[in-house]
Amino acid sequence: MKYIVLDAPGGAAAVLFPRSFMHRWVAALFAPMPVLSAGFVRTGTDGLECYGRSSGLGLAARPEADTALVADALAESDPAHIL
């Protein structure tokens, strides 16, 4: 899975999308919000991990910060968290 982190009005926000989409395509959908970082997400033995970089955007992952944002985004989408 790929991701970008946007500098959104409410704070940094992670957007997850399939590997078949290009980082720059997804970033363009959210213009004019700036993209802070971009990369890939994988699940390892220690849980989620953000890594790598987007060559199209010229941005790298921020492993610790981005992993926390992606984990929060996934937790929010968990049906158990919906009231």
N, CA, C and O atoms as a GROMACS GRO file, in nm:
protein
  332
    1MET      N    1   0.084  -0.116   0.000
    1MET     CA    2   0.000   0.000   0.000
    1MET      C    3   0.089   0.124   0.000
    1MET      O    4   0.200   0.122   0.055
    2LYS      N    5   0.041   0.232  -0.062
    2LYS     CA    6   0.111   0.359  -0.064
    2LYS      C    7   0.038   0.458   0.024
    2LYS      O    8  -0.077   0.437   0.064
    3TYR      N    9   0.107   0.569   0.055
    3TYR     CA   10   0.043   0.674   0.132
    3TYR      C   11   0.109   0.809   0.102
    3TYR      O   12   0.222   0.817   0.054
    4ILE      N   13   0.033   0.914   0.133
    4ILE     CA   14   0.087   1.049   0.141
    4ILE      C   15   0.038   1.109   0.271
    4ILE      O   16  -0.066   1.069   0.324
    5VAL      N   17   0.110   1.205   0.324
    5VAL     CA   18   0.066   1.280   0.440
    5VAL      C   19   0.047   1.424   0.394
    5VAL      O   20   0.138   1.486   0.340
    6LEU      N   21  -0.075   1.475   0.417
    6LEU     CA   22  -0.110   1.611   0.377
    6LEU      C   23  -0.103   1.706   0.496
    6LEU      O   24  -0.127   1.666   0.610
    7ASP      N   25  -0.070   1.830   0.470
    7ASP     CA   26  -0.079   1.936   0.569
    7ASP      C   27  -0.220   1.993   0.556
    7ASP      O   28  -0.242   2.095   0.491
    8ALA      N   29  -0.315   1.924   0.619
    8ALA     CA   30  -0.457   1.956   0.608
    8ALA      C   31  -0.496   2.064   0.709
    8ALA      O   32  -0.424   2.087   0.806
    9PRO      N   33  -0.610   2.130   0.688
    9PRO     CA   34  -0.653   2.235   0.781
    9PRO      C   35  -0.663   2.189   0.927
    9PRO      O   36  -0.637   2.267   1.018
   10GLY      N   37  -0.698   2.064   0.950
   10GLY     CA   38  -0.710   2.012   1.086
   10GLY      C   39  -0.581   1.950   1.138
   10GLY      O   40  -0.580   1.893   1.247
   11GLY      N   41  -0.474   1.959   1.063
   11GLY     CA   42  -0.346   1.897   1.100
   11GLY      C   43  -0.306   1.792   0.999
   11GLY      O   44  -0.378   1.766   0.903
   12ALA      N   45  -0.192   1.732   1.021
   12ALA     CA   46  -0.139   1.630   0.929
   12ALA      C   47  -0.238   1.514   0.917
   12ALA      O   48  -0.292   1.467   1.017
   13ALA      N   49  -0.261   1.470   0.793
   13ALA     CA   50  -0.357   1.363   0.766
   13ALA      C   51  -0.298   1.265   0.666
   13ALA      O   52  -0.246   1.305   0.562
   14ALA      N   53  -0.307   1.136   0.698
   14ALA     CA   54  -0.257   1.031   0.609
   14ALA      C   55  -0.367   0.987   0.513
   14ALA      O   56  -0.483   0.973   0.552
   15VAL      N   57  -0.328   0.966   0.388
   15VAL     CA   58  -0.418   0.915   0.285
   15VAL      C   59  -0.355   0.787   0.231
   15VAL      O   60  -0.242   0.790   0.182
   16LEU      N   61  -0.426   0.676   0.241
   16LEU     CA   62  -0.377   0.545   0.195
   16LEU      C   63  -0.441   0.510   0.062
   16LEU      O   64  -0.558   0.540   0.038
   17PHE      N   65  -0.364   0.444  -0.024
   17PHE     CA   66  -0.417   0.407  -0.154
   17PHE      C   67  -0.336   0.290  -0.212
   17PHE      O   68  -0.227   0.261  -0.164
   18PRO      N   69  -0.389   0.224  -0.316
   18PRO     CA   70  -0.323   0.106  -0.372
   18PRO      C   71  -0.193   0.139  -0.445
   18PRO      O   72  -0.173   0.252  -0.491
   19ARG      N   73  -0.107   0.040  -0.455
   19ARG     CA   74   0.022   0.056  -0.525
   19ARG      C   75   0.004   0.089  -0.673
   19ARG      O   76   0.096   0.145  -0.734
   20SER      N   77  -0.108   0.057  -0.731
   20SER     CA   78  -0.130   0.085  -0.873
   20SER      C   79  -0.151   0.234  -0.901
   20SER      O   80  -0.145   0.275  -1.016
   21PHE      N   81  -0.177   0.315  -0.798
   21PHE     CA   82  -0.192   0.460  -0.813
   21PHE      C   83  -0.055   0.525  -0.792
   21PHE      O   84   0.025   0.478  -0.712
   22MET      N   85  -0.030   0.632  -0.865
   22MET     CA   86   0.095   0.706  -0.846
   22MET      C   87   0.076   0.810  -0.735
   22MET      O   88  -0.031   0.869  -0.722
   23HIS      N   89   0.182   0.831  -0.656
   23HIS     CA   90   0.176   0.930  -0.548
   23HIS      C   91   0.132   1.067  -0.602
   23HIS      O   92   0.048   1.133  -0.540
   24ARG      N   93   0.186   1.108  -0.714
   24ARG     CA   94   0.155   1.241  -0.764
   24ARG      C   95   0.010   1.253  -0.811
   24ARG      O   96  -0.048   1.361  -0.804
   25TRP      N   97  -0.049   1.143  -0.859
   25TRP     CA   98  -0.191   1.147  -0.897
   25TRP      C   99  -0.278   1.176  -0.776
   25TRP      O  100  -0.366   1.261  -0.779
   26VAL      N  101  -0.251   1.102  -0.668
   26VAL     CA  102  -0.332   1.118  -0.547
   26VAL      C  103  -0.308   1.256  -0.486
   26VAL      O  104  -0.403   1.322  -0.443
   27ALA      N  105  -0.184   1.301  -0.483
   27ALA     CA  106  -0.152   1.433  -0.429
   27ALA      C  107  -0.229   1.541  -0.506
   27ALA      O  108  -0.278   1.637  -0.446
   28ALA      N  109  -0.240   1.526  -0.638
   28ALA     CA  110  -0.311   1.625  -0.721
   28ALA      C  111  -0.459   1.635  -0.684
   28ALA      O  112  -0.519   1.741  -0.699
   29LEU      N  113  -0.517   1.526  -0.637
   29LEU     CA  114  -0.658   1.528  -0.596
   29LEU      C  115  -0.683   1.617  -0.476
   29LEU      O  116  -0.794   1.665  -0.456
   30PHE      N  117  -0.580   1.640  -0.397
   30PHE     CA  118  -0.592   1.718  -0.274
   30PHE      C  119  -0.531   1.858  -0.285
   30PHE      O  120  -0.522   1.929  -0.184
   31ALA      N  121  -0.488   1.898  -0.404
   31ALA     CA  122  -0.431   2.031  -0.423
   31ALA      C  123  -0.537   2.135  -0.384
   31ALA      O  124  -0.654   2.116  -0.414
   32PRO      N  125  -0.498   2.241  -0.319
   32PRO     CA  126  -0.364   2.293  -0.300
   32PRO      C  127  -0.298   2.254  -0.167
   32PRO      O  128  -0.198   2.314  -0.128
   33MET      N  129  -0.353   2.155  -0.095
   33MET     CA  130  -0.289   2.116   0.032
   33MET      C  131  -0.149   2.062   0.006
   33MET      O  132  -0.131   1.976  -0.081
   34PRO      N  133  -0.051   2.109   0.080
   34PRO     CA  134   0.085   2.060   0.062
   34PRO      C  135   0.101   1.916   0.110
   34PRO      O  136   0.037   1.874   0.207
   35VAL      N  137   0.184   1.841   0.041
   35VAL     CA  138   0.217   1.705   0.082
   35VAL      C  139   0.346   1.712   0.165
   35VAL      O  140   0.447   1.765   0.119
   36LEU      N  141   0.341   1.658   0.287
   36LEU     CA  142   0.454   1.662   0.378
   36LEU      C  143   0.550   1.546   0.358
   36LEU      O  144   0.672   1.562   0.371
   37SER      N  145   0.495   1.429   0.326
   37SER     CA  146   0.577   1.310   0.309
   37SER      C  147   0.499   1.208   0.228
   37SER      O  148   0.378   1.221   0.210
   38ALA      N  149   0.571   1.107   0.178
   38ALA     CA  150   0.508   1.004   0.096
   38ALA      C  151   0.594   0.879   0.099
   38ALA      O  152   0.716   0.886   0.115
   39GLY      N  153   0.530   0.766   0.082
   39GLY     CA  154   0.604   0.641   0.080
   39GLY      C  155   0.512   0.522   0.073
   39GLY      O  156   0.407   0.525   0.008
   40PHE      N  157   0.553   0.416   0.141
   40PHE     CA  158   0.484   0.288   0.138
   40PHE      C  159   0.456   0.242   0.281
   40PHE      O  160   0.524   0.282   0.375
   41VAL      N  161   0.354   0.157   0.295
   41VAL     CA  162   0.318   0.100   0.425
   41VAL      C  163   0.322  -0.051   0.412
   41VAL      O  164   0.272  -0.109   0.316
   42ARG      N  165   0.382  -0.115   0.513
   42ARG     CA  166   0.378  -0.261   0.518
   42ARG      C  167   0.353  -0.303   0.662
   42ARG      O  168   0.375  -0.228   0.757
   43THR      N  169   0.306  -0.426   0.674
   43THR     CA  170   0.287  -0.485   0.806
   43THR      C  171   0.399  -0.583   0.830
   43THR      O  172   0.418  -0.678   0.755
   44GLY      N  173   0.473  -0.559   0.937
   44GLY     CA  174   0.584  -0.646   0.973
   44GLY      C  175   0.558  -0.715   1.105
   44GLY      O  176   0.447  -0.710   1.157
   45THR      N  177   0.659  -0.778   1.157
   45THR     CA  178   0.645  -0.848   1.285
   45THR      C  179   0.617  -0.752   1.399
   45THR      O  180   0.558  -0.791   1.500
   46ASP      N  181   0.659  -0.626   1.384
   46ASP     CA  182   0.636  -0.526   1.488
   46ASP      C  183   0.515  -0.438   1.460
   46ASP      O  184   0.496  -0.336   1.527
   47GLY      N  185   0.434  -0.474   1.363
   47GLY     CA  186   0.317  -0.395   1.328
   47GLY      C  187   0.339  -0.318   1.199
   47GLY      O  188   0.415  -0.360   1.113
   48LEU      N  189   0.272  -0.204   1.187
   48LEU     CA  190   0.283  -0.121   1.067
   48LEU      C  191   0.419  -0.054   1.059
   48LEU      O  192   0.482  -0.024   1.161
   49GLU      N  193   0.463  -0.031   0.934
   49GLU     CA  194   0.586   0.042   0.913
   49GLU      C  195   0.574   0.125   0.785
   49GLU      O  196   0.541   0.072   0.678
   50CYS      N  197   0.601   0.254   0.797
   50CYS     CA  198   0.609   0.342   0.680
   50CYS      C  199   0.755   0.353   0.641
   50CYS      O  200   0.843   0.365   0.726
   51TYR      N  201   0.780   0.348   0.511
   51TYR     CA  202   0.918   0.347   0.462
   51TYR      C  203   0.923   0.398   0.318
   51TYR      O  204   0.820   0.418   0.254
   52GLY      N  205   1.043   0.419   0.269
   52GLY     CA  206   1.064   0.451   0.129
   52GLY      C  207   1.044   0.598   0.096
   52GLY      O  208   1.053   0.686   0.182
   53ARG      N  209   1.015   0.619  -0.032
   53ARG     CA  210   0.999   0.756  -0.081
   53ARG      C  211   0.917   0.754  -0.210
   53ARG      O  212   0.898   0.650  -0.273
   54SER      N  213   0.869   0.871  -0.246
   54SER     CA  214   0.801   0.890  -0.373
   54SER      C  215   0.895   0.962  -0.467
   54SER      O  216   0.931   1.077  -0.443
   55SER      N  217   0.937   0.896  -0.573
   55SER     CA  218   1.024   0.962  -0.669
   55SER      C  219   0.946   1.069  -0.746
   55SER      O  220   1.003   1.172  -0.783
   56GLY      N  221   0.818   1.046  -0.771
   56GLY     CA  222   0.736   1.142  -0.843
   56GLY      C  223   0.716   1.273  -0.768
   56GLY      O  224   0.708   1.380  -0.829
   57LEU      N  225   0.708   1.265  -0.635
   57LEU     CA  226   0.691   1.385  -0.554
   57LEU      C  227   0.823   1.436  -0.498
   57LEU      O  228   0.831   1.549  -0.450
   58GLY      N  229   0.926   1.354  -0.504
   58GLY     CA  230   1.055   1.393  -0.447
   58GLY      C  231   1.050   1.404  -0.296
   58GLY      O  232   1.121   1.486  -0.237
   59LEU      N  233   0.966   1.321  -0.232
   59LEU     CA  234   0.951   1.324  -0.087
   59LEU      C  235   0.976   1.185  -0.029
   59LEU      O  236   0.948   1.084  -0.092
   60ALA      N  237   1.028   1.183   0.092
   60ALA     CA  238   1.056   1.057   0.161
   60ALA      C  239   0.956   1.037   0.275
   60ALA      O  240   0.888   1.129   0.320
   61ALA      N  241   0.950   0.912   0.320
   61ALA     CA  242   0.872   0.878   0.438
   61ALA      C  243   0.941   0.936   0.562
   61ALA      O  244   1.063   0.952   0.566
   62ARG      N  245   0.859   0.966   0.662
   62ARG     CA  246   0.910   1.001   0.795
   62ARG      C  247   0.866   0.883   0.882
   62ARG      O  248   0.756   0.885   0.938
   63PRO      N  249   0.950   0.780   0.893
   63PRO     CA  250   0.905   0.653   0.948
   63PRO      C  251   0.825   0.660   1.079
   63PRO      O  252   0.716   0.605   1.084
   64GLU      N  253   0.874   0.724   1.180
   64GLU     CA  254   0.801   0.725   1.308
   64GLU      C  255   0.673   0.807   1.301
   64GLU      O  256   0.566   0.759   1.337
   65ALA      N  257   0.684   0.931   1.254
   65ALA     CA  258   0.567   1.019   1.249
   65ALA      C  259   0.459   0.964   1.156
   65ALA      O  260   0.342   0.964   1.191
   66ASP      N  261   0.498   0.917   1.038
   66ASP     CA  262   0.402   0.867   0.941
   66ASP      C  263   0.337   0.737   0.987
   66ASP      O  264   0.217   0.717   0.967
   67THR      N  265   0.414   0.650   1.048
   67THR     CA  266   0.357   0.525   1.100
   67THR      C  267   0.249   0.554   1.203
   67THR      O  268   0.145   0.489   1.204
   68ALA      N  269   0.273   0.650   1.290
   68ALA     CA  270   0.173   0.688   1.392
   68ALA      C  271   0.048   0.744   1.325
   68ALA      O  272  -0.064   0.710   1.366
   69LEU      N  273   0.064   0.830   1.223
   69LEU     CA  274  -0.052   0.886   1.154
   69LEU      C  275  -0.132   0.779   1.081
   69LEU      O  276  -0.255   0.780   1.085
   70VAL      N  277  -0.064   0.687   1.015
   70VAL     CA  278  -0.134   0.580   0.943
   70VAL      C  279  -0.206   0.488   1.042
   70VAL      O  280  -0.320   0.450   1.017
   71ALA      N  281  -0.143   0.454   1.151
   71ALA     CA  282  -0.206   0.370   1.252
   71ALA      C  283  -0.332   0.438   1.307
   71ALA      O  284  -0.434   0.372   1.326
   72ASP      N  285  -0.324   0.568   1.332
   72ASP     CA  286  -0.442   0.642   1.379
   72ASP      C  287  -0.553   0.642   1.275
   72ASP      O  288  -0.670   0.625   1.308
   73ALA      N  289  -0.516   0.663   1.148
   73ALA     CA  290  -0.615   0.664   1.041
   73ALA      C  291  -0.685   0.529   1.029
   73ALA      O  292  -0.806   0.523   1.009
   74LEU      N  293  -0.609   0.421   1.041
   74LEU     CA  294  -0.669   0.288   1.032
   74LEU      C  295  -0.756   0.258   1.153
   74LEU      O  296  -0.860   0.193   1.141
   75ALA      N  297  -0.715   0.304   1.270
   75ALA     CA  298  -0.795   0.283   1.391
   75ALA      C  299  -0.929   0.355   1.380
   75ALA      O  300  -1.032   0.304   1.425
   76GLU      N  301  -0.928   0.475   1.320
   76GLU     CA  302  -1.052   0.551   1.302
   76GLU      C  303  -1.147   0.482   1.206
   76GLU      O  304  -1.268   0.498   1.217
   77SER      N  305  -1.094   0.405   1.112
   77SER     CA  306  -1.179   0.338   1.014
   77SER      C  307  -1.230   0.203   1.063
   77SER      O  308  -1.312   0.140   0.996
   78ASP      N  309  -1.183   0.160   1.177
   78ASP     CA  310  -1.225   0.033   1.236
   78ASP      C  311  -1.370   0.044   1.279
   78ASP      O  312  -1.404   0.131   1.359
   79PRO      N  313  -1.460  -0.043   1.228
   79PRO     CA  314  -1.601  -0.035   1.263
   79PRO      C  315  -1.626  -0.041   1.415
   79PRO      O  316  -1.728   0.009   1.462
   80ALA      N  317  -1.536  -0.098   1.490
   80ALA     CA  318  -1.552  -0.105   1.635
   80ALA      C  319  -1.542   0.034   1.697
   80ALA      O  320  -1.588   0.055   1.810
   81HIS      N  321  -1.483   0.130   1.625
   81HIS     CA  322  -1.469   0.266   1.677
   81HIS      C  323  -1.580   0.360   1.634
   81HIS      O  324  -1.582   0.477   1.673
   82ILE      N  325  -1.673   0.309   1.553
   82ILE     CA  326  -1.784   0.392   1.506
   82ILE      C  327  -1.900   0.381   1.603
   82ILE      O  328  -1.941   0.271   1.640
   83LEU      N  329  -1.953   0.495   1.645
   83LEU     CA  330  -2.065   0.495   1.740
   83LEU      C  331  -2.197   0.489   1.670
   83LEU      O  332  -2.301   0.489   1.735
   0.00000   0.00000   0.00000
